Amino acid sequence: MSFKLIESAQKRWKRLKGYKLLADVIQGVVFKDGEKVEQNSDQIGSAA
């Protein structure tokens, strides 16, 4: 029974498009609109 449920769910799985960026996401890199946000020390200081 569970095999049939897993098989059924597998048919609807979608391919992960951003798999190359997955390591960056795990490390905590910030993204905005799909692009990496580079933070300089000037930007961090002026935000405070």
Secondary structure, 3 states (H helix, E strand, C coil): CHHHHHHHHHCCCCCCCCHHHHHHHHHCCCEECCEECCCCHHHHHHHC
